[in-house]
Amino acid sequence: MKPATTLPAGLVHDPATTYEFTMQFTSTPRGARLARRLVSHRLHEWGHPYDSTANETVTPIAAELVANAVRHGHVPGRDFHLRLAATPTTLRIDVTDTRTENRPRPGPRLPSPTEESGRGLLLVDTLATRWGITPRTAAPGKTVWAVVEPVPPPS
């Protein structure tokens, strides 16, 4: 069993506060790795320690969505955008890329046992309360989002 993680010194978790983190990342494996790490770090700062259920649920969702943005949504010279929002009852992650034509199919798809990929959105579907795809209105591309609610209480 992992030891309990405490909040950084001087940080007091206020369960009534709404938090938001947004950032643009290079559409590379390094950008995806940094995005995943920052999601986990922000959740920790917001009162959901690294070893909490909320952090251990949202971080793999973020990892899958940003990996898909890099692998399937990459347009040379374009970045992807990540937004993480937390309310007392909801955690939401949005990942926006600039490729319009590579939209994930709605609903989970069970890959065959011999396929080497295709299980990521199945993981998202299992961990998230709901997820979906929204077309960008101001520019080409799409936003793939996932919501986890109710938010598991901090450990």
N, C-alpha and C positions, 0 to 999 in steps of 0.2 A: 504494500500500500504506500502511496506517495505521501510525503509529509504535507501538511496544510501550508498553503502559500498565503502570506499576508500582503496587504496593500503597501505600496511604497510609502516611506516616511512622510508624514504631513498630509497624506491624501485621505480624505474621509468620504466614504461612499454615501451619497444621498439618493435613496431609491426613488425619489420623486423627480429627479433631474432627467432631462432629455439630453442626449449626447449625439454628436455627429462628427464623422471624420471623412474627408474626401481628399483624394490625391490622384494625380496622373502618373502612370508608370510606363516605362519603355515596354514595348510588346516583345519581350525576350524572356527566356527562362529565368534570368536573373531578376527581371522586373516582377515576374510572377512570384518568385521566392520572397522578395522583399515585401510585396503586397500581403502575402500570407502571414509573414512574421509581424508586420505592423498591425494586422487585424487582431492577432492574438495579444499583442502588446497593448493596443488600445482597450480591448475588452478587460485586460488585467487592470489598467489604469482606471477604468470606469467601475471597478468593483466586482469584476468576474475573474477571479484569479486563474492563473494558467491551468491549474488542475481542477477547475470547476466544470460542472456539466455544461454550462452555457459556452464556455471557451472551447471545451472539447467537442462541442456540437457545431459551433459556427466556424471554427478554424478549418476543418476539413471541407465544409461547404465552400468557404472562400477559396481554398486551395484548388478545388475542382473548377469553380467558375473562372478564376484568373488563368488557370492552365488552359481551359477551353478558349478563352479570349486570345491567348498567345498562339495556340495551335490551330484553331479554326477561324478566328476572327482577325488575324494579322493582315494588315495592309502595309506594305513597305513605307517607312517614314511616318507611320501613324502610331500613336500610343493608345493604351486603354485607360479607362477611368474607373476608379473604385469609390464607392460610397458605403460607409458603414454607419448605421443609425441605431440608437438604443433608447427606448422609452421604458418606463417601469414594467410594461407588459410585453414588449416586442423587441426583437433584434432583427434588423433587416440589412441585407447586403445587396448592392447593385453593382454589376460590372458591365461597363459599356465599351463596345468596340466599334470600329468603323466599317465592318463588313456586313452588308445587308443580306447577301444571298445565302450565307452559311448559318441558317437558323436551326437551332435544335428542334427536334420533333417534340410536340407536347406529350406529356405522359411518359412513364418509364418504358424503356425498350430492353427486353432481356436478350443480351448477346448470346451467341452459341458458345459452348465451352471451348471451342478452338479459336475464337476471336481473341486478338491480343489487346483490344481496347473496346470502349463502349460501355464501361461500367460506371463511369463517373457520375452521370446524371441519375443513374439508378441510386447511387449513394446520396445525392442531393435530395432525390425524391423521398428516400427513407428518413433522412435526418431533418429535413425542413417540414414545417407545418404546411407550407404551400410554396410554389415557385412558378415562374413564368417568364415570358419573353414580351418585351414592349418595344415597338419600333421607335427609333429616334425621330423627333419631329423637326428639329432645326438643322439636321445634317444626316448624311447617310449612316447607317449602322443600326444597332439594336442594343437594348439593355436586357441582360438576363439577371433576374432578381430572385431572392429567396428570403423567406420570413420564418423565424422561429418564435413561436408563442404557445403558451405563456412562457415567459423567460424563467428558466430554472433559477431558484434563489442562489446567491453566492454561497460557496462552501464555507 
